[in-house]
Amino acid sequence: MTANLEYYKVYYYVVKCGSVTRAAEMLALSQPAVSQSIKQLEGALGIKLLKRTPRGIVPTTEGRLLFSYVEKGYEQFETGEKRLMQMRNLERGEITIGASDMTLQFFLLPHLERFHEEYPGIKVSVTNGPTPATMALLRDGKIDFGVVSGPLQEENGVSMVSVRTIEDIFVVGKKFAQYQDAVNSLKLLEQLPLIMIDQSTSTRKYVQRFLESNGVFVNPEFELATSDMIVQFALRNLGVGSVVRDFAREKLESGELKELKFDVQMPERDFYIVSDEKNQMSLAAARLLQMVRATGRTREAFI
């Protein structure tokens, strides 16, 4: 660029105001400083840009050509600055999140609702997928953060914050009433038709590892894409449903489903917020996480 960018700013205001005096007031500069900037710009470009008329200062023919470009550029700067301030003040912005149906429904959704009420100008995009898919999005820098279900292995550069506890259980309908009141052996699951979530999910891998570590090897009768459908299949007595308690809570409380008890308890596990420690997330995403963490691990926040 031939001339100092500040000279173009002064030139923009002088043409807009049609007066050195008014331009100086707008820029909080002295009149001599404004006049000197114009002279410097004309000298650098080697052409006369302004002329005095009875109507005030106006651009020359060459000056009008230059101003047509300066005006577009300067107004783009102003627009960019305005948008940036809106993002800083959380009036605009975007958050990208990765979450499964389970973590979205039983943890994230109430927080998103509260955040949207407070910051309606922020766009929130949620990519649904199981834990492995969400972790891949995080590694690729495609999301600000993710909410996933454990267990998780520690990963270099990834922050993992536990936010709530979940419990995996087995539920049945009335057809399996003979097993409802007893403390059963886990081996019973090898004999009964089993309804489980798809193998690609962290939930399925966790339950399968637990069973196999206790010498129980199962071949599910049904493998379904969602836990809601597992509940529906169990209600229709199609087998023993393996679900996180939250999905079956309503049907358990109404008595339509019963929980099977076993001699070995499956350990509880957690939901985690995961984020990339190396990449700074957006201001809006940081504010959402701040609100989530301020809520704490209270049961009321999750149900």
Secondary structure, 3 states (H helix, E strand, C coil): CCCCHHHHHHHHHHHHHCCHHHHHHHHCCCHHHHHHHHHHHHHHHCCCCEEEECCEEEECHHHHHHHHHHHHHHHHHHHHHHHHHHHHCCCCEEEEEEECHHHHHHHHHHHHHHHHHHCCCEEEEEEECCHHHHHHHHHCCCCCEEEEECCCCCCCCEEEEEEEEECEEEEECHHHHHHCCCEECHHHHHCCCEEEECCCCHHHHHHHHHHHHCCCCCCCCEEECCHHHHHHHHHCCCCEEEEEHHHHHHHHHHCCCEECEECCCCCCEEEEEEEECCCCCCHHHHHHHHHHHHHCCCHHHCC
